[in-house]
Amino acid sequence: MGLLRTILIILLVYYGLKILSRIFAPFMVRYMSKKMEERFGGQFQQRHNKSEPKHKEGETVIDKMPKSDTSTNKNVGEYIDYEEID
């Protein structure tokens, strides 16, 4: 009798949660979407306010210059092409 009662309780809890999730899921999704919209909107506003253009429209701007101190060693030697003999 105990096993039957346990199985019945598990089934009731399962179907109860299933019904409640169908009722409350739209509210939870709507709430979460509003929160995400607020968070992303706030990040966009912060970035938009920071990056005010300091140059005229149409002007070419280079933010980072490549490092020019990357030189190769010319005293390495000569490359010799060879074939392996089996």
Phi and psi in radians as a Rosetta constraint file:
Dihedral C 1 N 2 CA 2 C 2 CIRCULARHARMONIC -1.162 0.35
Dihedral N 2 CA 2 C 2 N 3 CIRCULARHARMONIC -0.682 0.35
Dihedral C 2 N 3 CA 3 C 3 CIRCULARHARMONIC -1.148 0.35
Dihedral N 3 CA 3 C 3 N 4 CIRCULARHARMONIC -0.750 0.35
Dihedral C 3 N 4 CA 4 C 4 CIRCULARHARMONIC -1.101 0.35
Dihedral N 4 CA 4 C 4 N 5 CIRCULARHARMONIC -0.716 0.35
Dihedral C 4 N 5 CA 5 C 5 CIRCULARHARMONIC -1.142 0.35
Dihedral N 5 CA 5 C 5 N 6 CIRCULARHARMONIC -0.710 0.35
Dihedral C 5 N 6 CA 6 C 6 CIRCULARHARMONIC -1.133 0.35
Dihedral N 6 CA 6 C 6 N 7 CIRCULARHARMONIC -0.763 0.35
Dihedral C 6 N 7 CA 7 C 7 CIRCULARHARMONIC -1.108 0.35
Dihedral N 7 CA 7 C 7 N 8 CIRCULARHARMONIC -0.706 0.35
Dihedral C 7 N 8 CA 8 C 8 CIRCULARHARMONIC -1.106 0.35
Dihedral N 8 CA 8 C 8 N 9 CIRCULARHARMONIC -0.737 0.35
Dihedral C 8 N 9 CA 9 C 9 CIRCULARHARMONIC -1.128 0.35
Dihedral N 9 CA 9 C 9 N 10 CIRCULARHARMONIC -0.747 0.35
Dihedral C 9 N 10 CA 10 C 10 CIRCULARHARMONIC -1.085 0.35
Dihedral N 10 CA 10 C 10 N 11 CIRCULARHARMONIC -0.738 0.35
Dihedral C 10 N 11 CA 11 C 11 CIRCULARHARMONIC -1.154 0.35
Dihedral N 11 CA 11 C 11 N 12 CIRCULARHARMONIC -0.718 0.35
Dihedral C 11 N 12 CA 12 C 12 CIRCULARHARMONIC -1.112 0.35
Dihedral N 12 CA 12 C 12 N 13 CIRCULARHARMONIC -0.739 0.35
Dihedral C 12 N 13 CA 13 C 13 CIRCULARHARMONIC -1.133 0.35
Dihedral N 13 CA 13 C 13 N 14 CIRCULARHARMONIC -0.762 0.35
Dihedral C 13 N 14 CA 14 C 14 CIRCULARHARMONIC -1.034 0.35
Dihedral N 14 CA 14 C 14 N 15 CIRCULARHARMONIC -0.911 0.35
Dihedral C 14 N 15 CA 15 C 15 CIRCULARHARMONIC -1.210 0.35
Dihedral N 15 CA 15 C 15 N 16 CIRCULARHARMONIC -0.542 0.35
Dihedral C 15 N 16 CA 16 C 16 CIRCULARHARMONIC -1.125 0.35
Dihedral N 16 CA 16 C 16 N 17 CIRCULARHARMONIC -0.801 0.35
Dihedral C 16 N 17 CA 17 C 17 CIRCULARHARMONIC -1.145 0.35
Dihedral N 17 CA 17 C 17 N 18 CIRCULARHARMONIC -0.616 0.35
Dihedral C 17 N 18 CA 18 C 18 CIRCULARHARMONIC -1.110 0.35
Dihedral N 18 CA 18 C 18 N 19 CIRCULARHARMONIC -0.766 0.35
Dihedral C 18 N 19 CA 19 C 19 CIRCULARHARMONIC -1.191 0.35
Dihedral N 19 CA 19 C 19 N 20 CIRCULARHARMONIC -0.756 0.35
Dihedral C 19 N 20 CA 20 C 20 CIRCULARHARMONIC -1.151 0.35
Dihedral N 20 CA 20 C 20 N 21 CIRCULARHARMONIC -0.629 0.35
Dihedral C 20 N 21 CA 21 C 21 CIRCULARHARMONIC -1.170 0.35
Dihedral N 21 CA 21 C 21 N 22 CIRCULARHARMONIC -0.587 0.35
Dihedral C 21 N 22 CA 22 C 22 CIRCULARHARMONIC -1.201 0.35
Dihedral N 22 CA 22 C 22 N 23 CIRCULARHARMONIC -0.534 0.35
Dihedral C 22 N 23 CA 23 C 23 CIRCULARHARMONIC -1.356 0.35
Dihedral N 23 CA 23 C 23 N 24 CIRCULARHARMONIC -0.801 0.35
Dihedral C 23 N 24 CA 24 C 24 CIRCULARHARMONIC -1.636 0.35
Dihedral N 24 CA 24 C 24 N 25 CIRCULARHARMONIC -0.182 0.35
Dihedral C 24 N 25 CA 25 C 25 CIRCULARHARMONIC -1.067 0.35
Dihedral N 25 CA 25 C 25 N 26 CIRCULARHARMONIC -0.770 0.35
Dihedral C 25 N 26 CA 26 C 26 CIRCULARHARMONIC -1.073 0.35
Dihedral N 26 CA 26 C 26 N 27 CIRCULARHARMONIC -0.638 0.35
Dihedral C 26 N 27 CA 27 C 27 CIRCULARHARMONIC -1.180 0.35
Dihedral N 27 CA 27 C 27 N 28 CIRCULARHARMONIC -0.709 0.35
Dihedral C 27 N 28 CA 28 C 28 CIRCULARHARMONIC -1.172 0.35
Dihedral N 28 CA 28 C 28 N 29 CIRCULARHARMONIC -0.717 0.35
Dihedral C 28 N 29 CA 29 C 29 CIRCULARHARMONIC -1.153 0.35
Dihedral N 29 CA 29 C 29 N 30 CIRCULARHARMONIC -0.726 0.35
Dihedral C 29 N 30 CA 30 C 30 CIRCULARHARMONIC -1.102 0.35
Dihedral N 30 CA 30 C 30 N 31 CIRCULARHARMONIC -0.750 0.35
Dihedral C 30 N 31 CA 31 C 31 CIRCULARHARMONIC -1.113 0.35
Dihedral N 31 CA 31 C 31 N 32 CIRCULARHARMONIC -0.791 0.35
Dihedral C 31 N 32 CA 32 C 32 CIRCULARHARMONIC -1.164 0.35
Dihedral N 32 CA 32 C 32 N 33 CIRCULARHARMONIC -0.641 0.35
Dihedral C 32 N 33 CA 33 C 33 CIRCULARHARMONIC -1.176 0.35
Dihedral N 33 CA 33 C 33 N 34 CIRCULARHARMONIC -0.636 0.35
Dihedral C 33 N 34 CA 34 C 34 CIRCULARHARMONIC -1.132 0.35
Dihedral N 34 CA 34 C 34 N 35 CIRCULARHARMONIC -0.749 0.35
Dihedral C 34 N 35 CA 35 C 35 CIRCULARHARMONIC -1.102 0.35
Dihedral N 35 CA 35 C 35 N 36 CIRCULARHARMONIC -0.754 0.35
Dihedral C 35 N 36 CA 36 C 36 CIRCULARHARMONIC -1.146 0.35
Dihedral N 36 CA 36 C 36 N 37 CIRCULARHARMONIC -0.672 0.35
Dihedral C 36 N 37 CA 37 C 37 CIRCULARHARMONIC -1.100 0.35
Dihedral N 37 CA 37 C 37 N 38 CIRCULARHARMONIC -0.731 0.35
Dihedral C 37 N 38 CA 38 C 38 CIRCULARHARMONIC -1.122 0.35
Dihedral N 38 CA 38 C 38 N 39 CIRCULARHARMONIC -0.753 0.35
Dihedral C 38 N 39 CA 39 C 39 CIRCULARHARMONIC -1.145 0.35
Dihedral N 39 CA 39 C 39 N 40 CIRCULARHARMONIC -0.819 0.35
Dihedral C 39 N 40 CA 40 C 40 CIRCULARHARMONIC -1.209 0.35
Dihedral N 40 CA 40 C 40 N 41 CIRCULARHARMONIC -0.616 0.35
Dihedral C 40 N 41 CA 41 C 41 CIRCULARHARMONIC -1.125 0.35
Dihedral N 41 CA 41 C 41 N 42 CIRCULARHARMONIC -0.685 0.35
Dihedral C 41 N 42 CA 42 C 42 CIRCULARHARMONIC -1.144 0.35
Dihedral N 42 CA 42 C 42 N 43 CIRCULARHARMONIC -0.712 0.35
Dihedral C 42 N 43 CA 43 C 43 CIRCULARHARMONIC -1.149 0.35
Dihedral N 43 CA 43 C 43 N 44 CIRCULARHARMONIC -0.676 0.35
Dihedral C 43 N 44 CA 44 C 44 CIRCULARHARMONIC -1.135 0.35
Dihedral N 44 CA 44 C 44 N 45 CIRCULARHARMONIC -0.731 0.35
Dihedral C 44 N 45 CA 45 C 45 CIRCULARHARMONIC -1.111 0.35
Dihedral N 45 CA 45 C 45 N 46 CIRCULARHARMONIC -0.706 0.35
Dihedral C 45 N 46 CA 46 C 46 CIRCULARHARMONIC -1.116 0.35
Dihedral N 46 CA 46 C 46 N 47 CIRCULARHARMONIC -0.788 0.35
Dihedral C 46 N 47 CA 47 C 47 CIRCULARHARMONIC -1.206 0.35
Dihedral N 47 CA 47 C 47 N 48 CIRCULARHARMONIC -0.667 0.35
Dihedral C 47 N 48 CA 48 C 48 CIRCULARHARMONIC -1.150 0.35
Dihedral N 48 CA 48 C 48 N 49 CIRCULARHARMONIC -0.697 0.35
Dihedral C 48 N 49 CA 49 C 49 CIRCULARHARMONIC -1.242 0.35
Dihedral N 49 CA 49 C 49 N 50 CIRCULARHARMONIC -0.583 0.35
Dihedral C 49 N 50 CA 50 C 50 CIRCULARHARMONIC -1.214 0.35
Dihedral N 50 CA 50 C 50 N 51 CIRCULARHARMONIC -0.743 0.35
Dihedral C 50 N 51 CA 51 C 51 CIRCULARHARMONIC -1.637 0.35
Dihedral N 51 CA 51 C 51 N 52 CIRCULARHARMONIC 0.964 0.35
Dihedral C 51 N 52 CA 52 C 52 CIRCULARHARMONIC -1.274 0.35
Dihedral N 52 CA 52 C 52 N 53 CIRCULARHARMONIC 2.345 0.35
Dihedral C 52 N 53 CA 53 C 53 CIRCULARHARMONIC -1.146 0.35
Dihedral N 53 CA 53 C 53 N 54 CIRCULARHARMONIC 2.291 0.35
Dihedral C 53 N 54 CA 54 C 54 CIRCULARHARMONIC -1.770 0.35
Dihedral N 54 CA 54 C 54 N 55 CIRCULARHARMONIC 0.077 0.35
Dihedral C 54 N 55 CA 55 C 55 CIRCULARHARMONIC -2.248 0.35
Dihedral N 55 CA 55 C 55 N 56 CIRCULARHARMONIC 2.870 0.35
Dihedral C 55 N 56 CA 56 C 56 CIRCULARHARMONIC -1.325 0.35
Dihedral N 56 CA 56 C 56 N 57 CIRCULARHARMONIC 2.725 0.35
Dihedral C 56 N 57 CA 57 C 57 CIRCULARHARMONIC -1.194 0.35
Dihedral N 57 CA 57 C 57 N 58 CIRCULARHARMONIC 2.334 0.35
Dihedral C 57 N 58 CA 58 C 58 CIRCULARHARMONIC 1.618 0.35
Dihedral N 58 CA 58 C 58 N 59 CIRCULARHARMONIC -0.174 0.35
Dihedral C 58 N 59 CA 59 C 59 CIRCULARHARMONIC -1.394 0.35
Dihedral N 59 CA 59 C 59 N 60 CIRCULARHARMONIC 2.425 0.35
Dihedral C 59 N 60 CA 60 C 60 CIRCULARHARMONIC -1.487 0.35
Dihedral N 60 CA 60 C 60 N 61 CIRCULARHARMONIC 2.232 0.35
Dihedral C 60 N 61 CA 61 C 61 CIRCULARHARMONIC -2.201 0.35
Dihedral N 61 CA 61 C 61 N 62 CIRCULARHARMONIC 2.301 0.35
Dihedral C 61 N 62 CA 62 C 62 CIRCULARHARMONIC -1.920 0.35
Dihedral N 62 CA 62 C 62 N 63 CIRCULARHARMONIC 2.039 0.35
Dihedral C 62 N 63 CA 63 C 63 CIRCULARHARMONIC -1.348 0.35
Dihedral N 63 CA 63 C 63 N 64 CIRCULARHARMONIC -0.739 0.35
Dihedral C 63 N 64 CA 64 C 64 CIRCULARHARMONIC -2.214 0.35
Dihedral N 64 CA 64 C 64 N 65 CIRCULARHARMONIC 2.334 0.35
Dihedral C 64 N 65 CA 65 C 65 CIRCULARHARMONIC -1.640 0.35
Dihedral N 65 CA 65 C 65 N 66 CIRCULARHARMONIC 2.436 0.35
Dihedral C 65 N 66 CA 66 C 66 CIRCULARHARMONIC -1.192 0.35
Dihedral N 66 CA 66 C 66 N 67 CIRCULARHARMONIC 2.610 0.35
Dihedral C 66 N 67 CA 67 C 67 CIRCULARHARMONIC -1.224 0.35
Dihedral N 67 CA 67 C 67 N 68 CIRCULARHARMONIC 2.293 0.35
Dihedral C 67 N 68 CA 68 C 68 CIRCULARHARMONIC -1.798 0.35
Dihedral N 68 CA 68 C 68 N 69 CIRCULARHARMONIC -0.015 0.35
Dihedral C 68 N 69 CA 69 C 69 CIRCULARHARMONIC -1.544 0.35
Dihedral N 69 CA 69 C 69 N 70 CIRCULARHARMONIC 0.223 0.35
Dihedral C 69 N 70 CA 70 C 70 CIRCULARHARMONIC -1.537 0.35
Dihedral N 70 CA 70 C 70 N 71 CIRCULARHARMONIC 1.581 0.35
Dihedral C 70 N 71 CA 71 C 71 CIRCULARHARMONIC -1.874 0.35
Dihedral N 71 CA 71 C 71 N 72 CIRCULARHARMONIC 2.701 0.35
Dihedral C 71 N 72 CA 72 C 72 CIRCULARHARMONIC -1.735 0.35
Dihedral N 72 CA 72 C 72 N 73 CIRCULARHARMONIC 2.692 0.35
Dihedral C 72 N 73 CA 73 C 73 CIRCULARHARMONIC -1.475 0.35
Dihedral N 73 CA 73 C 73 N 74 CIRCULARHARMONIC 2.027 0.35
Dihedral C 73 N 74 CA 74 C 74 CIRCULARHARMONIC -1.400 0.35
Dihedral N 74 CA 74 C 74 N 75 CIRCULARHARMONIC -0.211 0.35
Dihedral C 74 N 75 CA 75 C 75 CIRCULARHARMONIC -1.643 0.35
Dihedral N 75 CA 75 C 75 N 76 CIRCULARHARMONIC 0.461 0.35
Dihedral C 75 N 76 CA 76 C 76 CIRCULARHARMONIC -1.298 0.35
Dihedral N 76 CA 76 C 76 N 77 CIRCULARHARMONIC -0.745 0.35
Dihedral C 76 N 77 CA 77 C 77 CIRCULARHARMONIC 2.351 0.35
Dihedral N 77 CA 77 C 77 N 78 CIRCULARHARMONIC -2.999 0.35
Dihedral C 77 N 78 CA 78 C 78 CIRCULARHARMONIC -1.801 0.35
Dihedral N 78 CA 78 C 78 N 79 CIRCULARHARMONIC 2.460 0.35
Dihedral C 78 N 79 CA 79 C 79 CIRCULARHARMONIC -1.486 0.35
Dihedral N 79 CA 79 C 79 N 80 CIRCULARHARMONIC 2.271 0.35
Dihedral C 79 N 80 CA 80 C 80 CIRCULARHARMONIC -2.030 0.35
Dihedral N 80 CA 80 C 80 N 81 CIRCULARHARMONIC 2.156 0.35
Dihedral C 80 N 81 CA 81 C 81 CIRCULARHARMONIC -1.459 0.35
Dihedral N 81 CA 81 C 81 N 82 CIRCULARHARMONIC 2.334 0.35
Dihedral C 81 N 82 CA 82 C 82 CIRCULARHARMONIC -2.452 0.35
Dihedral N 82 CA 82 C 82 N 83 CIRCULARHARMONIC 2.820 0.35
Dihedral C 82 N 83 CA 83 C 83 CIRCULARHARMONIC -2.104 0.35
Dihedral N 83 CA 83 C 83 N 84 CIRCULARHARMONIC 2.513 0.35
Dihedral C 83 N 84 CA 84 C 84 CIRCULARHARMONIC -1.428 0.35
Dihedral N 84 CA 84 C 84 N 85 CIRCULARHARMONIC 2.427 0.35
Dihedral C 84 N 85 CA 85 C 85 CIRCULARHARMONIC -1.898 0.35
Dihedral N 85 CA 85 C 85 N 86 CIRCULARHARMONIC 2.212 0.35
